[in-house]
Amino acid sequence: MLVAGVYVAAAQPECAGLGDLDANGLVGFTDLGAFAACMAGPGVTPACDPVVAERADFGPDGDVDLGDFATLSPLVGRQYFDYGPHRASLEAEMLAMQLTGQLRAPDAQYDRILGDLARIRAAYPVLVTVTDDPDYVPNELIVKLVAGQPLDEYNALSAYYLLTGQELIFGTWWTLSFCDNLNANALGPIYAALAAVEFAEPNYLIGMDDQITVAALGGTYRYTIDDGFLDCFDGCDCHRVWVFDVSLFGSVTLVSYQEYGQPWCEFR
């Protein structure tokens, strides 16, 4: 099965499909311009942006020349999923994807949640260490393929979403890894709609203790923060739950606080 050619630069963690030198999801004229700026001929180290030079060196042989252009030119017009920039806060990114249902966290929701959580924790320092645990591996999907089905559509979809690796679990069950975090709850149905895929869902995690959910109430965001503890492998025994409203202007209001759990829970 095909694994799409993907470059993920260490110094600038952007996702870029084969030929997408500027990492905008489309191989087009801007990529041809970026290539021209890097092309210096055989055996000559490119004097352009090193990240772009690495993407333009299809060989790879350390230079950007006409041989690399021969690889690039047929790719013009190809589209990939635009991941945008890598986010520093996985917590805010996952919550924004959960809130919007989109494959990637939109900038507005990501920035809003990141700022709101910082304000809540500044006002209630006890919550500094209570961070949302991801429900699933952020850049993975579990799929079960249908034996004997052609994989052309499946491979094309995996190339579009910049699949970086796949690992056989057993039978026709695979773990797919993508170049950055995605809303696996939204991506699963896209894969499951293919004739070659019988099943697709997130690679769920267990043993989580802290959970945060976000709901949009007009301009106000409501945050439910569950600090779980003791025996959290299959659901924590004890819970401390805060509910906050954060206004559009950043005003934090404690709506409620609750403690509950098993008789042996010790609350402070």
Sine and cosine of phi, psi and omega as CSV:
sin_phi,cos_phi,sin_psi,cos_psi,sin_omega,cos_omega
0.00,0.00,0.49,-0.87,-0.09,-1.00
-0.97,0.25,0.72,-0.70,0.25,-0.97
-0.93,-0.36,0.86,-0.50,-0.09,-1.00
-0.89,0.46,0.58,-0.82,0.10,-1.00
-0.94,0.34,0.86,-0.52,-0.08,-1.00
-0.69,-0.72,0.65,-0.76,0.10,-1.00
-0.90,-0.43,0.80,-0.60,0.08,-1.00
-0.81,-0.58,0.97,-0.23,-0.08,-1.00
-0.96,0.28,0.70,-0.72,-0.04,-1.00
-0.92,0.39,-0.65,0.76,-0.06,-1.00
-0.97,0.25,-0.41,0.91,-0.04,-1.00
-0.66,-0.75,1.00,0.06,-0.19,-0.98
-0.95,0.32,0.97,0.24,0.08,-1.00
-0.94,-0.35,0.46,-0.89,0.07,-1.00
-1.00,-0.07,0.77,-0.64,0.00,-1.00
-0.63,-0.77,0.83,-0.56,0.08,-1.00
-0.96,0.28,0.22,-0.98,-0.03,-1.00
-0.83,0.56,0.85,-0.52,0.01,-1.00
1.00,-0.02,-0.21,0.98,-0.02,-1.00
-1.00,0.05,0.98,0.18,-0.16,-0.99
-0.93,0.38,-0.50,0.86,-0.01,-1.00
-0.99,-0.16,0.13,0.99,0.13,-0.99
0.83,0.56,0.69,0.72,0.03,-1.00
-0.94,-0.34,0.12,0.99,0.06,-1.00
1.00,-0.03,-0.03,1.00,-0.03,-1.00
-0.65,-0.76,0.74,-0.68,0.12,-0.99
-1.00,0.02,0.95,-0.32,-0.11,-0.99
-0.57,-0.82,-0.39,-0.92,-0.09,-1.00
-0.90,0.44,-0.56,0.83,0.01,-1.00
-0.91,0.43,-0.53,0.85,0.05,-1.00
-0.95,0.32,-0.60,0.80,0.07,-1.00
-0.89,0.45,-0.63,0.78,0.06,-1.00
-0.91,0.42,-0.67,0.75,0.03,-1.00
-0.90,0.43,-0.61,0.79,0.03,-1.00
-0.90,0.44,-0.70,0.71,-0.01,-1.00
-0.86,0.51,-0.59,0.80,0.01,-1.00
-0.93,0.38,-0.39,0.92,-0.03,-1.00
-0.99,-0.12,-0.37,0.93,-0.11,-0.99
-0.93,0.36,0.87,-0.49,-0.01,-1.00
-0.79,-0.61,-0.09,1.00,0.05,-1.00
0.97,-0.22,0.18,-0.98,-0.04,-1.00
-0.88,0.47,0.70,-0.71,0.10,-0.99
0.97,0.23,0.07,1.00,-0.03,-1.00
-0.95,-0.32,0.78,-0.62,0.02,-1.00
-0.94,0.33,0.81,-0.59,-0.02,-1.00
-0.88,0.48,0.58,-0.81,-0.01,-1.00
-0.98,-0.20,0.27,0.96,-0.04,-1.00
-0.99,-0.10,-0.13,-0.99,0.06,-1.00
-0.79,0.61,0.82,-0.57,-0.08,-1.00
-0.88,0.47,-0.51,0.86,0.04,-1.00
-0.92,0.39,-0.72,0.70,0.03,-1.00
-0.91,0.41,-0.64,0.77,0.01,-1.00
-0.88,0.48,-0.64,0.77,0.03,-1.00
-0.90,0.44,-0.65,0.76,0.01,-1.00
-0.94,0.33,-0.51,0.86,-0.03,-1.00
-0.99,0.14,-0.28,0.96,-0.02,-1.00
-1.00,0.02,0.99,0.12,-0.12,-0.99
-0.95,0.30,-0.29,0.96,-0.05,-1.00
-0.73,0.68,-0.87,0.49,-0.32,0.95
-0.99,0.12,0.66,-0.75,-0.02,-1.00
-0.70,-0.71,0.26,0.96,0.10,-0.99
1.00,0.02,-0.01,1.00,0.04,-1.00
-0.69,-0.72,0.18,-0.98,0.06,-1.00
-0.84,-0.55,0.91,-0.41,-0.11,-0.99
-0.62,-0.78,-0.19,-0.98,-0.05,-1.00
-0.90,0.44,-0.48,0.88,0.07,-1.00
-0.88,0.47,-0.63,0.78,0.05,-1.00
-0.94,0.34,-0.58,0.81,0.03,-1.00
-0.90,0.43,-0.57,0.82,0.03,-1.00
-0.89,0.45,-0.48,0.88,0.08,-1.00
-0.98,0.19,-0.62,0.78,-0.07,-1.00
-0.95,0.32,-0.69,0.72,-0.18,-0.98
-0.85,0.53,-0.64,0.77,0.02,-1.00
-0.94,0.33,-0.23,0.97,-0.03,-1.00
-1.00,0.09,-0.20,0.98,-0.05,-1.00
-0.86,0.51,0.77,-0.64,-0.05,-1.00
0.98,-0.19,-0.23,0.97,-0.01,-1.00
-0.95,0.32,0.64,-0.77,0.03,-1.00
-0.91,-0.40,0.57,-0.82,0.09,-1.00
-0.78,-0.63,0.29,-0.96,0.10,-0.99
-0.91,0.40,0.75,-0.66,-0.03,-1.00
-1.00,0.02,0.98,-0.22,0.00,-1.00
-0.96,0.29,-0.42,0.91,-0.12,-0.99
0.95,0.30,-0.23,-0.97,-0.06,-1.00
-0.95,0.30,0.50,-0.87,0.12,-0.99
-0.92,0.39,0.72,-0.69,-0.04,-1.00
-1.00,-0.02,0.65,-0.76,-0.01,-1.00
-0.96,0.29,-0.54,0.84,-0.06,-1.00
-0.96,-0.27,0.97,-0.26,0.07,-1.00
-0.90,0.44,-0.60,0.80,-0.01,-1.00
-0.86,0.52,-0.80,0.60,-0.02,-1.00
-0.91,0.43,-0.58,0.81,0.00,-1.00
-0.92,0.40,-0.73,0.69,-0.02,-1.00
-0.91,0.42,-0.64,0.76,0.01,-1.00
-0.92,0.40,-0.61,0.79,0.02,-1.00
-0.93,0.36,-0.59,0.80,0.07,-1.00
-0.92,0.38,-0.64,0.77,0.05,-1.00
-0.89,0.46,-0.67,0.74,-0.04,-1.00
-0.91,0.41,-0.70,0.72,-0.12,-0.99
-1.00,-0.03,-0.38,0.92,-0.08,-1.00
0.97,0.25,0.12,0.99,-0.04,-1.00
-1.00,0.07,0.35,-0.94,-0.05,-1.00
-0.91,0.42,-0.56,0.83,0.09,-1.00
-0.80,-0.60,0.41,-0.91,-0.01,-1.00
-0.96,0.29,0.86,-0.52,0.09,-1.00
-0.89,0.46,0.52,-0.85,-0.06,-1.00
-0.83,0.56,-0.71,0.71,-0.09,-1.00
-0.88,0.47,-0.71,0.70,-0.02,-1.00
-0.95,0.31,-0.62,0.78,0.04,-1.00
-0.87,0.49,-0.76,0.65,-0.02,-1.00
-0.90,0.44,-0.64,0.77,0.00,-1.00
-0.89,0.45,-0.76,0.65,-0.03,-1.00
-0.91,0.41,-0.66,0.75,0.03,-1.00
-0.85,0.52,-0.72,0.70,0.01,-1.00
-0.93,0.36,-0.65,0.76,-0.01,-1.00
-0.89,0.47,-0.70,0.72,-0.01,-1.00
-0.90,0.43,-0.60,0.80,0.05,-1.00
-0.90,0.44,-0.64,0.77,0.02,-1.00
-0.92,0.38,-0.66,0.75,0.02,-1.00
-0.88,0.47,-0.71,0.70,-0.06,-1.00
-0.95,0.31,-0.47,0.88,0.09,-1.00
-0.93,0.37,-0.61,0.79,-0.01,-1.00
-0.98,0.19,-0.47,0.88,-0.03,-1.00
-0.75,-0.66,0.99,0.12,-0.10,-1.00
-0.85,0.52,-0.38,0.93,0.03,-1.00
-0.87,0.49,-0.33,0.94,-0.04,-1.00
-1.00,-0.06,0.04,1.00,0.00,-1.00
-0.86,0.52,-0.60,0.80,-0.04,-1.00
-1.00,-0.06,0.01,1.00,0.02,-1.00
-0.99,-0.11,0.99,-0.13,-0.04,-1.00
-0.88,-0.48,0.51,-0.86,-0.06,-1.00
-0.92,0.40,0.78,-0.62,0.08,-1.00
-1.00,0.02,0.78,-0.63,0.01,-1.00
-0.86,0.51,0.63,-0.78,0.04,-1.00
-0.97,0.24,-0.36,0.93,-0.05,-1.00
-0.51,-0.86,0.28,-0.96,0.07,-1.00
-0.90,0.44,0.85,-0.53,-0.22,-0.98
-0.89,0.45,-0.42,0.91,-0.07,-1.00
-0.87,-0.50,0.46,0.89,-0.04,-1.00
-0.76,-0.65,0.35,-0.94,0.06,-1.00
-0.61,-0.79,0.60,-0.80,0.11,-0.99
-0.97,-0.22,0.81,-0.59,0.02,-1.00
-0.78,-0.63,0.50,-0.87,0.14,-0.99
-0.89,-0.46,0.88,-0.48,-0.02,-1.00
-1.00,0.07,0.44,-0.90,0.06,-1.00
-1.00,0.01,0.88,-0.47,-0.04,-1.00
-0.86,0.51,0.73,-0.68,0.08,-1.00
1.00,0.03,-0.17,0.99,0.01,-1.00
-0.98,0.20,0.63,-0.78,0.10,-1.00
-0.87,0.50,0.55,-0.83,-0.10,-1.00
-0.95,-0.32,0.24,0.97,-0.07,-1.00
-0.86,0.50,-0.76,0.65,-0.01,-1.00
-0.92,0.40,-0.64,0.77,0.02,-1.00
-0.88,0.48,-0.72,0.69,0.01,-1.00
-0.91,0.42,-0.63,0.78,0.01,-1.00
-0.91,0.42,-0.65,0.76,0.02,-1.00
-0.91,0.41,-0.66,0.75,0.02,-1.00
-0.91,0.42,-0.59,0.81,0.08,-1.00
-0.91,0.41,-0.66,0.75,-0.01,-1.00
-0.89,0.46,-0.67,0.74,-0.02,-1.00
-1.00,0.04,0.17,0.98,0.12,-0.99
0.86,0.50,0.83,0.55,0.11,-0.99
-0.88,0.48,0.75,-0.66,0.00,-1.00
-0.96,-0.28,-0.26,0.96,0.00,-1.00
-0.09,-1.00,0.35,-0.94,0.07,-1.00
-0.55,-0.84,0.62,-0.79,-0.07,-1.00
-0.77,-0.63,0.76,-0.65,0.02,-1.00
-0.96,0.26,0.80,-0.60,0.05,-1.00
-1.00,0.02,-0.86,0.51,0.13,-0.99
-0.16,-0.99,0.41,-0.91,0.03,-1.00
0.83,0.56,-0.87,-0.49,0.05,-1.00
-0.91,-0.41,0.38,0.92,0.04,-1.00
-1.00,-0.04,0.75,-0.66,-0.05,-1.00
-0.75,-0.66,0.53,-0.85,0.24,-0.97
-0.99,-0.17,0.85,-0.53,0.04,-1.00
-0.98,-0.20,0.70,-0.71,0.04,-1.00
-0.90,-0.43,0.71,-0.70,-0.03,-1.00
-0.92,-0.39,0.22,-0.98,-0.20,-0.98
-0.96,0.27,-0.28,0.96,0.05,-1.00
-0.40,-0.91,-0.01,-1.00,-0.10,-0.99
-0.94,0.33,0.64,-0.77,0.03,-1.00
-0.69,-0.72,0.36,-0.93,0.12,-0.99
-0.98,0.20,1.00,-0.07,-0.10,-1.00
-0.91,0.42,-0.44,0.90,0.06,-1.00
-0.91,0.41,-0.47,0.88,0.05,-1.00
-1.00,0.01,-0.52,0.86,-0.02,-1.00
-0.97,0.25,-0.56,0.83,-0.03,-1.00
-0.80,0.60,-0.78,0.63,0.00,-1.00
-0.88,0.47,-0.47,0.88,0.03,-1.00
-0.92,0.40,-0.69,0.73,0.07,-1.00
-0.94,0.34,-0.66,0.75,-0.05,-1.00
-0.89,0.45,-0.35,0.94,0.00,-1.00
-0.97,0.26,-0.21,0.98,0.00,-1.00
-0.98,0.22,0.56,-0.83,0.01,-1.00
-0.89,0.45,-0.47,0.88,-0.05,-1.00
-0.99,0.12,-0.09,1.00,-0.08,-1.00
-0.90,-0.44,0.84,-0.54,0.03,-1.00
-1.00,0.03,-0.50,0.87,-0.13,-0.99
-0.42,-0.91,0.66,-0.75,0.06,-1.00
-0.45,-0.89,0.81,-0.59,0.04,-1.00
-0.40,-0.92,0.18,-0.98,0.00,-1.00
-0.88,0.48,0.39,-0.92,0.12,-0.99
-1.00,0.06,1.00,0.06,-0.16,-0.99
-0.92,0.39,0.49,-0.87,0.04,-1.00
-0.95,-0.32,0.42,-0.91,0.08,-1.00
-0.80,-0.60,0.23,-0.97,0.04,-1.00
0.99,0.15,0.43,0.90,-0.01,-1.00
-0.99,0.11,0.55,-0.84,0.01,-1.00
-0.93,-0.37,-0.73,0.68,-0.07,-1.00
-0.98,-0.21,0.73,-0.69,-0.01,-1.00
-0.73,-0.69,0.68,-0.74,0.06,-1.00
-0.81,-0.58,0.69,-0.72,0.14,-0.99
-0.83,-0.56,0.46,-0.89,-0.03,-1.00
-0.79,-0.61,0.70,-0.71,0.10,-1.00
-0.76,-0.64,0.66,-0.75,0.03,-1.00
-1.00,-0.03,0.86,-0.51,0.05,-1.00
-0.91,-0.42,0.97,0.24,-0.14,-0.99
0.93,0.37,-0.77,-0.63,0.03,-1.00
-0.98,0.19,-0.18,0.98,0.00,-1.00
-1.00,-0.09,0.66,-0.75,0.11,-0.99
-0.96,-0.28,0.74,-0.67,0.04,-1.00
-0.97,-0.26,0.80,-0.60,-0.03,-1.00
-0.92,-0.39,0.84,-0.54,0.13,-0.99
-0.97,-0.26,0.90,-0.44,-0.10,-0.99
-0.91,-0.41,0.92,-0.38,-0.05,-1.00
-0.96,-0.27,0.94,-0.33,0.07,-1.00
-1.00,-0.04,0.99,-0.12,-0.01,-1.00
-1.00,-0.07,0.54,-0.84,0.03,-1.00
-0.42,-0.91,0.33,-0.94,-0.05,-1.00
0.94,0.33,0.90,-0.44,0.12,-0.99
0.80,0.60,0.86,0.50,-0.11,-0.99
-1.00,-0.03,0.20,0.98,-0.04,-1.00
-0.87,0.50,-0.71,0.71,-0.03,-1.00
-0.84,-0.54,0.48,0.88,-0.04,-1.00
0.86,-0.50,0.86,-0.51,-0.13,-0.99
-0.91,0.42,0.53,-0.85,0.06,-1.00
-0.95,0.30,-0.55,0.83,-0.17,-0.99
-0.80,-0.60,0.55,-0.84,-0.05,-1.00
-0.62,-0.79,0.69,-0.73,0.23,-0.97
-0.89,-0.46,0.85,-0.53,-0.14,-0.99
-0.83,-0.56,0.86,-0.51,0.09,-1.00
-0.96,-0.26,0.57,-0.82,0.15,-0.99
-0.82,-0.57,0.84,-0.55,-0.02,-1.00
-0.84,-0.54,0.58,-0.82,0.25,-0.97
-0.95,-0.31,0.73,-0.68,0.07,-1.00
-0.85,-0.52,0.86,-0.51,-0.06,-1.00
-0.96,0.27,0.18,-0.98,0.04,-1.00
-0.85,0.52,-0.44,0.90,-0.04,-1.00
-0.99,-0.13,0.13,0.99,0.12,-0.99
1.00,-0.01,0.21,0.98,0.04,-1.00
-0.98,0.18,0.81,-0.59,-0.05,-1.00
-0.99,-0.16,0.80,-0.60,0.02,-1.00
-0.80,-0.60,0.81,-0.59,0.10,-1.00
-0.98,0.21,0.88,-0.47,-0.02,-1.00
-1.00,0.06,-0.69,0.73,-0.01,-1.00
-0.32,-0.95,0.31,-0.95,0.10,-0.99
-0.61,-0.79,0.70,-0.71,-0.06,-1.00
-0.62,-0.78,0.62,-0.79,0.12,-0.99
-0.86,-0.51,0.73,-0.69,0.04,-1.00
-0.40,-0.92,0.30,-0.96,0.04,-1.00
0.45,-0.89,-0.36,-0.93,-0.03,-1.00
-0.96,0.27,0.32,-0.95,-0.06,-1.00
-0.85,0.52,-0.44,0.90,-0.04,-1.00
-1.00,0.07,0.01,1.00,0.05,-1.00
-0.92,0.40,0.72,-0.70,0.07,-1.00
-0.93,-0.37,0.90,-0.43,0.02,-1.00
-0.98,-0.21,0.45,-0.89,0.01,-1.00
-0.86,-0.52,0.00,0.00,0.00,0.00
